[in-house]
Amino acid sequence: MDSGAHCSIVARNYLDHHFQNWEKQLLPTKAKSFKSASGNMTFIGTIIKEIITPHRKGNIRLNPEFSVLENAHIQGFLLGTDYQRMYGIDIYNSKNRHITIGTNKEKKFSLEIYQISTHEPVEELLNEFRVGQFSTALTSKQKLSLLKMLRKNRPAFDIG
């Protein structure tokens, strides 16, 4: 999130690295002009990507439109003030950095950085869940599938 950015953007190289065939998801849009401190930026098109904000009492799903830029130097999706205002997002930089969405100021969402990865190393997953042993009856593919399911459903298992 960037409270200084007027609109939501994503870099082409980020999409190339994390999403196959993302070009097929481009929406028909008029050409736009973008400038940054380092100069003009090349607009490619607009894409909608779902953002899920995890919370133990229920996730929030947003579907913002992102302007795809050829020469942007950002790693990830930058949610600008256009969608921050639309969804009522407030950013707090208190002891624990968090945001609130909508009118419920008691439901706070952490500003932890979550990396998007299309393939996660098994070692990373093993370390994350501190797995001792698996049944020898499981294949490597089954172990990886189980670890990914545990990560996805972490709040349900109350894992570290």
PyMOL commands that place a pseudoatom at each C-alpha (Angstrom):
pseudoatom trace, name=CA, resn=MET, resi=1, chain=A, elem=C, hetatm=0, pos=[0.000, 0.000, 0.000]
pseudoatom trace, name=CA, resn=ASP, resi=2, chain=A, elem=C, hetatm=0, pos=[1.221, 3.435, -0.864]
pseudoatom trace, name=CA, resn=SER, resi=3, chain=A, elem=C, hetatm=0, pos=[-0.658, 6.435, 0.488]
pseudoatom trace, name=CA, resn=GLY, resi=4, chain=A, elem=C, hetatm=0, pos=[1.290, 8.627, -1.948]
pseudoatom trace, name=CA, resn=ALA, resi=5, chain=A, elem=C, hetatm=0, pos=[0.282, 6.705, -5.082]
pseudoatom trace, name=CA, resn=HIS, resi=6, chain=A, elem=C, hetatm=0, pos=[-2.850, 7.924, -6.836]
pseudoatom trace, name=CA, resn=CYS, resi=7, chain=A, elem=C, hetatm=0, pos=[-3.629, 4.613, -8.542]
pseudoatom trace, name=CA, resn=SER, resi=8, chain=A, elem=C, hetatm=0, pos=[-2.876, 0.930, -8.091]
pseudoatom trace, name=CA, resn=ILE, resi=9, chain=A, elem=C, hetatm=0, pos=[-0.050, -0.459, -10.231]
pseudoatom trace, name=CA, resn=VAL, resi=10, chain=A, elem=C, hetatm=0, pos=[1.979, -3.590, -10.861]
pseudoatom trace, name=CA, resn=ALA, resi=11, chain=A, elem=C, hetatm=0, pos=[5.180, -4.073, -12.860]
pseudoatom trace, name=CA, resn=ARG, resi=12, chain=A, elem=C, hetatm=0, pos=[5.160, -6.247, -15.967]
pseudoatom trace, name=CA, resn=ASN, resi=13, chain=A, elem=C, hetatm=0, pos=[8.289, -8.112, -14.838]
pseudoatom trace, name=CA, resn=TYR, resi=14, chain=A, elem=C, hetatm=0, pos=[6.558, -9.045, -11.562]
pseudoatom trace, name=CA, resn=LEU, resi=15, chain=A, elem=C, hetatm=0, pos=[3.576, -10.509, -13.442]
pseudoatom trace, name=CA, resn=ASP, resi=16, chain=A, elem=C, hetatm=0, pos=[5.929, -12.319, -15.853]
pseudoatom trace, name=CA, resn=HIS, resi=17, chain=A, elem=C, hetatm=0, pos=[7.709, -13.928, -12.911]
pseudoatom trace, name=CA, resn=HIS, resi=18, chain=A, elem=C, hetatm=0, pos=[4.654, -14.925, -10.841]
pseudoatom trace, name=CA, resn=PHE, resi=19, chain=A, elem=C, hetatm=0, pos=[1.685, -15.426, -13.194]
pseudoatom trace, name=CA, resn=GLN, resi=20, chain=A, elem=C, hetatm=0, pos=[1.652, -17.442, -16.410]
pseudoatom trace, name=CA, resn=ASN, resi=21, chain=A, elem=C, hetatm=0, pos=[-0.399, -16.061, -19.301]
pseudoatom trace, name=CA, resn=TRP, resi=22, chain=A, elem=C, hetatm=0, pos=[-1.389, -12.935, -17.383]
pseudoatom trace, name=CA, resn=GLU, resi=23, chain=A, elem=C, hetatm=0, pos=[-1.591, -11.039, -20.697]
pseudoatom trace, name=CA, resn=LYS, resi=24, chain=A, elem=C, hetatm=0, pos=[-4.826, -12.921, -21.478]
pseudoatom trace, name=CA, resn=GLN, resi=25, chain=A, elem=C, hetatm=0, pos=[-6.409, -11.239, -18.431]
pseudoatom trace, name=CA, resn=LEU, resi=26, chain=A, elem=C, hetatm=0, pos=[-5.761, -7.678, -19.632]
pseudoatom trace, name=CA, resn=LEU, resi=27, chain=A, elem=C, hetatm=0, pos=[-8.912, -5.574, -19.797]
pseudoatom trace, name=CA, resn=PRO, resi=28, chain=A, elem=C, hetatm=0, pos=[-9.671, -3.330, -22.764]
pseudoatom trace, name=CA, resn=THR, resi=29, chain=A, elem=C, hetatm=0, pos=[-8.763, 0.156, -21.534]
pseudoatom trace, name=CA, resn=LYS, resi=30, chain=A, elem=C, hetatm=0, pos=[-7.809, 3.524, -22.920]
pseudoatom trace, name=CA, resn=ALA, resi=31, chain=A, elem=C, hetatm=0, pos=[-4.147, 4.466, -22.896]
pseudoatom trace, name=CA, resn=LYS, resi=32, chain=A, elem=C, hetatm=0, pos=[-3.022, 6.239, -19.739]
pseudoatom trace, name=CA, resn=SER, resi=33, chain=A, elem=C, hetatm=0, pos=[-0.058, 8.428, -18.934]
pseudoatom trace, name=CA, resn=PHE, resi=34, chain=A, elem=C, hetatm=0, pos=[2.165, 7.642, -15.932]
pseudoatom trace, name=CA, resn=LYS, resi=35, chain=A, elem=C, hetatm=0, pos=[5.116, 9.553, -14.513]
pseudoatom trace, name=CA, resn=SER, resi=36, chain=A, elem=C, hetatm=0, pos=[7.464, 8.840, -11.645]
pseudoatom trace, name=CA, resn=ALA, resi=37, chain=A, elem=C, hetatm=0, pos=[10.394, 10.706, -10.137]
pseudoatom trace, name=CA, resn=SER, resi=38, chain=A, elem=C, hetatm=0, pos=[12.660, 8.876, -12.590]
pseudoatom trace, name=CA, resn=GLY, resi=39, chain=A, elem=C, hetatm=0, pos=[10.626, 9.723, -15.704]
pseudoatom trace, name=CA, resn=ASN, resi=40, chain=A, elem=C, hetatm=0, pos=[7.735, 8.529, -17.843]
pseudoatom trace, name=CA, resn=MET, resi=41, chain=A, elem=C, hetatm=0, pos=[6.393, 5.019, -17.425]
pseudoatom trace, name=CA, resn=THR, resi=42, chain=A, elem=C, hetatm=0, pos=[4.935, 2.867, -20.210]
pseudoatom trace, name=CA, resn=PHE, resi=43, chain=A, elem=C, hetatm=0, pos=[1.324, 1.755, -19.662]
pseudoatom trace, name=CA, resn=ILE, resi=44, chain=A, elem=C, hetatm=0, pos=[0.518, -1.744, -20.979]
pseudoatom trace, name=CA, resn=GLY, resi=45, chain=A, elem=C, hetatm=0, pos=[-3.037, -2.255, -19.781]
pseudoatom trace, name=CA, resn=THR, resi=46, chain=A, elem=C, hetatm=0, pos=[-5.255, -2.988, -16.794]
pseudoatom trace, name=CA, resn=ILE, resi=47, chain=A, elem=C, hetatm=0, pos=[-5.618, -6.258, -14.915]
pseudoatom trace, name=CA, resn=ILE, resi=48, chain=A, elem=C, hetatm=0, pos=[-7.817, -7.317, -11.996]
pseudoatom trace, name=CA, resn=LYS, resi=49, chain=A, elem=C, hetatm=0, pos=[-6.117, -9.378, -9.287]
pseudoatom trace, name=CA, resn=GLU, resi=50, chain=A, elem=C, hetatm=0, pos=[-7.817, -10.594, -6.128]
pseudoatom trace, name=CA, resn=ILE, resi=51, chain=A, elem=C, hetatm=0, pos=[-6.152, -9.586, -2.877]
pseudoatom trace, name=CA, resn=ILE, resi=52, chain=A, elem=C, hetatm=0, pos=[-6.950, -11.629, 0.208]
pseudoatom trace, name=CA, resn=THR, resi=53, chain=A, elem=C, hetatm=0, pos=[-6.174, -9.968, 3.533]
pseudoatom trace, name=CA, resn=PRO, resi=54, chain=A, elem=C, hetatm=0, pos=[-5.871, -12.755, 6.119]
pseudoatom trace, name=CA, resn=HIS, resi=55, chain=A, elem=C, hetatm=0, pos=[-7.505, -12.361, 9.523]
pseudoatom trace, name=CA, resn=ARG, resi=56, chain=A, elem=C, hetatm=0, pos=[-8.366, -14.915, 12.190]
pseudoatom trace, name=CA, resn=LYS, resi=57, chain=A, elem=C, hetatm=0, pos=[-11.994, -13.728, 12.269]
pseudoatom trace, name=CA, resn=GLY, resi=58, chain=A, elem=C, hetatm=0, pos=[-12.487, -13.839, 8.511]
pseudoatom trace, name=CA, resn=ASN, resi=59, chain=A, elem=C, hetatm=0, pos=[-10.472, -12.830, 5.479]
pseudoatom trace, name=CA, resn=ILE, resi=60, chain=A, elem=C, hetatm=0, pos=[-11.260, -9.757, 3.392]
pseudoatom trace, name=CA, resn=ARG, resi=61, chain=A, elem=C, hetatm=0, pos=[-11.247, -10.150, -0.401]
pseudoatom trace, name=CA, resn=LEU, resi=62, chain=A, elem=C, hetatm=0, pos=[-10.596, -7.155, -2.633]
pseudoatom trace, name=CA, resn=ASN, resi=63, chain=A, elem=C, hetatm=0, pos=[-10.704, -7.138, -6.438]
pseudoatom trace, name=CA, resn=PRO, resi=64, chain=A, elem=C, hetatm=0, pos=[-8.823, -3.995, -7.453]
pseudoatom trace, name=CA, resn=GLU, resi=65, chain=A, elem=C, hetatm=0, pos=[-7.774, -3.061, -10.971]
pseudoatom trace, name=CA, resn=PHE, resi=66, chain=A, elem=C, hetatm=0, pos=[-4.036, -2.598, -11.400]
pseudoatom trace, name=CA, resn=SER, resi=67, chain=A, elem=C, hetatm=0, pos=[-2.410, -0.601, -14.171]
pseudoatom trace, name=CA, resn=VAL, resi=68, chain=A, elem=C, hetatm=0, pos=[0.383, -2.750, -15.628]
pseudoatom trace, name=CA, resn=LEU, resi=69, chain=A, elem=C, hetatm=0, pos=[3.550, -0.739, -16.299]
pseudoatom trace, name=CA, resn=GLU, resi=70, chain=A, elem=C, hetatm=0, pos=[6.484, -1.809, -18.453]
pseudoatom trace, name=CA, resn=ASN, resi=71, chain=A, elem=C, hetatm=0, pos=[9.253, 0.031, -16.649]
pseudoatom trace, name=CA, resn=ALA, resi=72, chain=A, elem=C, hetatm=0, pos=[8.033, 0.135, -13.035]
pseudoatom trace, name=CA, resn=HIS, resi=73, chain=A, elem=C, hetatm=0, pos=[10.578, -0.845, -10.407]
pseudoatom trace, name=CA, resn=ILE, resi=74, chain=A, elem=C, hetatm=0, pos=[8.303, -2.415, -7.798]
pseudoatom trace, name=CA, resn=GLN, resi=75, chain=A, elem=C, hetatm=0, pos=[8.146, -5.983, -6.555]
pseudoatom trace, name=CA, resn=GLY, resi=76, chain=A, elem=C, hetatm=0, pos=[4.499, -6.773, -5.962]
pseudoatom trace, name=CA, resn=PHE, resi=77, chain=A, elem=C, hetatm=0, pos=[1.153, -5.086, -6.268]
pseudoatom trace, name=CA, resn=LEU, resi=78, chain=A, elem=C, hetatm=0, pos=[0.999, -1.453, -5.187]
pseudoatom trace, name=CA, resn=LEU, resi=79, chain=A, elem=C, hetatm=0, pos=[-2.453, -0.603, -3.840]
pseudoatom trace, name=CA, resn=GLY, resi=80, chain=A, elem=C, hetatm=0, pos=[-2.892, 3.130, -4.377]
pseudoatom trace, name=CA, resn=THR, resi=81, chain=A, elem=C, hetatm=0, pos=[-5.200, 5.649, -2.768]
pseudoatom trace, name=CA, resn=ASP, resi=82, chain=A, elem=C, hetatm=0, pos=[-7.888, 4.945, -5.390]
pseudoatom trace, name=CA, resn=TYR, resi=83, chain=A, elem=C, hetatm=0, pos=[-8.739, 1.602, -3.792]
pseudoatom trace, name=CA, resn=GLN, resi=84, chain=A, elem=C, hetatm=0, pos=[-7.703, 2.581, -0.276]
pseudoatom trace, name=CA, resn=ARG, resi=85, chain=A, elem=C, hetatm=0, pos=[-10.452, 5.227, -0.309]
pseudoatom trace, name=CA, resn=MET, resi=86, chain=A, elem=C, hetatm=0, pos=[-12.945, 2.968, -2.109]
pseudoatom trace, name=CA, resn=TYR, resi=87, chain=A, elem=C, hetatm=0, pos=[-12.599, 0.192, 0.482]
pseudoatom trace, name=CA, resn=GLY, resi=88, chain=A, elem=C, hetatm=0, pos=[-12.171, 2.528, 3.473]
pseudoatom trace, name=CA, resn=ILE, resi=89, chain=A, elem=C, hetatm=0, pos=[-8.622, 1.376, 4.212]
pseudoatom trace, name=CA, resn=ASP, resi=90, chain=A, elem=C, hetatm=0, pos=[-6.733, 3.301, 6.899]
pseudoatom trace, name=CA, resn=ILE, resi=91, chain=A, elem=C, hetatm=0, pos=[-3.029, 2.685, 7.488]
pseudoatom trace, name=CA, resn=TYR, resi=92, chain=A, elem=C, hetatm=0, pos=[-1.715, 2.891, 11.052]
pseudoatom trace, name=CA, resn=ASN, resi=93, chain=A, elem=C, hetatm=0, pos=[1.969, 2.893, 11.935]
pseudoatom trace, name=CA, resn=SER, resi=94, chain=A, elem=C, hetatm=0, pos=[1.646, 2.155, 15.638]
pseudoatom trace, name=CA, resn=LYS, resi=95, chain=A, elem=C, hetatm=0, pos=[3.662, -0.334, 17.690]
pseudoatom trace, name=CA, resn=ASN, resi=96, chain=A, elem=C, hetatm=0, pos=[2.414, -3.163, 15.473]
pseudoatom trace, name=CA, resn=ARG, resi=97, chain=A, elem=C, hetatm=0, pos=[1.857, -1.927, 11.919]
pseudoatom trace, name=CA, resn=HIS, resi=98, chain=A, elem=C, hetatm=0, pos=[-1.685, -2.636, 10.777]
pseudoatom trace, name=CA, resn=ILE, resi=99, chain=A, elem=C, hetatm=0, pos=[-4.589, -1.413, 8.687]
pseudoatom trace, name=CA, resn=THR, resi=100, chain=A, elem=C, hetatm=0, pos=[-8.334, -1.344, 9.132]
pseudoatom trace, name=CA, resn=ILE, resi=101, chain=A, elem=C, hetatm=0, pos=[-10.818, -1.893, 6.319]
pseudoatom trace, name=CA, resn=GLY, resi=102, chain=A, elem=C, hetatm=0, pos=[-14.266, -0.328, 6.284]
pseudoatom trace, name=CA, resn=THR, resi=103, chain=A, elem=C, hetatm=0, pos=[-15.973, 1.102, 9.346]
pseudoatom trace, name=CA, resn=ASN, resi=104, chain=A, elem=C, hetatm=0, pos=[-14.940, -1.564, 11.875]
pseudoatom trace, name=CA, resn=LYS, resi=105, chain=A, elem=C, hetatm=0, pos=[-11.834, 0.021, 13.433]
pseudoatom trace, name=CA, resn=GLU, resi=106, chain=A, elem=C, hetatm=0, pos=[-11.538, -2.843, 15.943]
pseudoatom trace, name=CA, resn=LYS, resi=107, chain=A, elem=C, hetatm=0, pos=[-10.772, -5.453, 13.250]
pseudoatom trace, name=CA, resn=LYS, resi=108, chain=A, elem=C, hetatm=0, pos=[-7.101, -4.821, 12.510]
pseudoatom trace, name=CA, resn=PHE, resi=109, chain=A, elem=C, hetatm=0, pos=[-5.096, -6.502, 9.748]
pseudoatom trace, name=CA, resn=SER, resi=110, chain=A, elem=C, hetatm=0, pos=[-1.342, -6.957, 10.079]
pseudoatom trace, name=CA, resn=LEU, resi=111, chain=A, elem=C, hetatm=0, pos=[0.948, -5.267, 7.554]
pseudoatom trace, name=CA, resn=GLU, resi=112, chain=A, elem=C, hetatm=0, pos=[3.211, -8.337, 7.432]
pseudoatom trace, name=CA, resn=ILE, resi=113, chain=A, elem=C, hetatm=0, pos=[4.666, -8.794, 3.974]
pseudoatom trace, name=CA, resn=TYR, resi=114, chain=A, elem=C, hetatm=0, pos=[3.410, -11.965, 2.324]
pseudoatom trace, name=CA, resn=GLN, resi=115, chain=A, elem=C, hetatm=0, pos=[5.436, -13.144, -0.642]
pseudoatom trace, name=CA, resn=ILE, resi=116, chain=A, elem=C, hetatm=0, pos=[3.665, -14.608, -3.639]
pseudoatom trace, name=CA, resn=SER, resi=117, chain=A, elem=C, hetatm=0, pos=[5.445, -17.681, -4.864]
pseudoatom trace, name=CA, resn=THR, resi=118, chain=A, elem=C, hetatm=0, pos=[4.399, -20.130, -7.514]
pseudoatom trace, name=CA, resn=HIS, resi=119, chain=A, elem=C, hetatm=0, pos=[6.738, -22.816, -6.221]
pseudoatom trace, name=CA, resn=GLU, resi=120, chain=A, elem=C, hetatm=0, pos=[7.940, -22.991, -2.635]
pseudoatom trace, name=CA, resn=PRO, resi=121, chain=A, elem=C, hetatm=0, pos=[10.914, -25.108, -1.648]
pseudoatom trace, name=CA, resn=VAL, resi=122, chain=A, elem=C, hetatm=0, pos=[10.010, -28.084, 0.538]
pseudoatom trace, name=CA, resn=GLU, resi=123, chain=A, elem=C, hetatm=0, pos=[12.776, -27.074, 2.983]
pseudoatom trace, name=CA, resn=GLU, resi=124, chain=A, elem=C, hetatm=0, pos=[11.113, -23.685, 3.544]
pseudoatom trace, name=CA, resn=LEU, resi=125, chain=A, elem=C, hetatm=0, pos=[7.778, -25.343, 4.285]
pseudoatom trace, name=CA, resn=LEU, resi=126, chain=A, elem=C, hetatm=0, pos=[9.389, -27.909, 6.590]
pseudoatom trace, name=CA, resn=ASN, resi=127, chain=A, elem=C, hetatm=0, pos=[11.133, -25.164, 8.558]
pseudoatom trace, name=CA, resn=GLU, resi=128, chain=A, elem=C, hetatm=0, pos=[7.982, -23.060, 8.713]
pseudoatom trace, name=CA, resn=PHE, resi=129, chain=A, elem=C, hetatm=0, pos=[5.904, -25.816, 10.274]
pseudoatom trace, name=CA, resn=ARG, resi=130, chain=A, elem=C, hetatm=0, pos=[8.759, -27.437, 12.197]
pseudoatom trace, name=CA, resn=VAL, resi=131, chain=A, elem=C, hetatm=0, pos=[7.719, -30.831, 10.885]
pseudoatom trace, name=CA, resn=GLY, resi=132, chain=A, elem=C, hetatm=0, pos=[9.364, -33.726, 12.676]
pseudoatom trace, name=CA, resn=GLN, resi=133, chain=A, elem=C, hetatm=0, pos=[8.548, -36.734, 10.558]
pseudoatom trace, name=CA, resn=PHE, resi=134, chain=A, elem=C, hetatm=0, pos=[6.194, -37.857, 7.860]
pseudoatom trace, name=CA, resn=SER, resi=135, chain=A, elem=C, hetatm=0, pos=[4.820, -41.301, 7.339]
pseudoatom trace, name=CA, resn=THR, resi=136, chain=A, elem=C, hetatm=0, pos=[7.114, -43.223, 5.027]
pseudoatom trace, name=CA, resn=ALA, resi=137, chain=A, elem=C, hetatm=0, pos=[3.990, -44.191, 3.066]
pseudoatom trace, name=CA, resn=LEU, resi=138, chain=A, elem=C, hetatm=0, pos=[3.712, -40.611, 1.705]
pseudoatom trace, name=CA, resn=THR, resi=139, chain=A, elem=C, hetatm=0, pos=[5.401, -39.658, -1.549]
pseudoatom trace, name=CA, resn=SER, resi=140, chain=A, elem=C, hetatm=0, pos=[7.350, -36.404, -1.855]
pseudoatom trace, name=CA, resn=LYS, resi=141, chain=A, elem=C, hetatm=0, pos=[4.468, -34.941, -3.848]
pseudoatom trace, name=CA, resn=GLN, resi=142, chain=A, elem=C, hetatm=0, pos=[1.985, -35.891, -1.102]
pseudoatom trace, name=CA, resn=LYS, resi=143, chain=A, elem=C, hetatm=0, pos=[4.236, -34.361, 1.583]
pseudoatom trace, name=CA, resn=LEU, resi=144, chain=A, elem=C, hetatm=0, pos=[4.487, -31.108, -0.361]
pseudoatom trace, name=CA, resn=SER, resi=145, chain=A, elem=C, hetatm=0, pos=[0.729, -31.052, -0.921]
pseudoatom trace, name=CA, resn=LEU, resi=146, chain=A, elem=C, hetatm=0, pos=[0.113, -31.598, 2.794]
pseudoatom trace, name=CA, resn=LEU, resi=147, chain=A, elem=C, hetatm=0, pos=[2.533, -28.829, 3.766]
pseudoatom trace, name=CA, resn=LYS, resi=148, chain=A, elem=C, hetatm=0, pos=[0.907, -26.383, 1.341]
pseudoatom trace, name=CA, resn=MET, resi=149, chain=A, elem=C, hetatm=0, pos=[-2.529, -27.230, 2.735]
pseudoatom trace, name=CA, resn=LEU, resi=150, chain=A, elem=C, hetatm=0, pos=[-1.264, -26.652, 6.291]
pseudoatom trace, name=CA, resn=ARG, resi=151, chain=A, elem=C, hetatm=0, pos=[0.160, -23.266, 5.304]
pseudoatom trace, name=CA, resn=LYS, resi=152, chain=A, elem=C, hetatm=0, pos=[-3.048, -22.231, 3.562]
pseudoatom trace, name=CA, resn=ASN, resi=153, chain=A, elem=C, hetatm=0, pos=[-5.157, -23.261, 6.562]
pseudoatom trace, name=CA, resn=ARG, resi=154, chain=A, elem=C, hetatm=0, pos=[-2.692, -22.182, 9.260]
pseudoatom trace, name=CA, resn=PRO, resi=155, chain=A, elem=C, hetatm=0, pos=[-5.297, -20.360, 11.431]
pseudoatom trace, name=CA, resn=ALA, resi=156, chain=A, elem=C, hetatm=0, pos=[-7.447, -23.499, 11.648]
pseudoatom trace, name=CA, resn=PHE, resi=157, chain=A, elem=C, hetatm=0, pos=[-4.548, -25.513, 13.061]
pseudoatom trace, name=CA, resn=ASP, resi=158, chain=A, elem=C, hetatm=0, pos=[-3.159, -22.709, 15.255]
pseudoatom trace, name=CA, resn=ILE, resi=159, chain=A, elem=C, hetatm=0, pos=[0.349, -23.533, 14.036]
pseudoatom trace, name=CA, resn=GLY, resi=160, chain=A, elem=C, hetatm=0, pos=[3.133, -21.245, 15.319]
for i in range(1, 160): cmd.bond("trace and resi %d" % i, "trace and resi %d" % (i + 1))
show_as sticks, trace
zoom trace
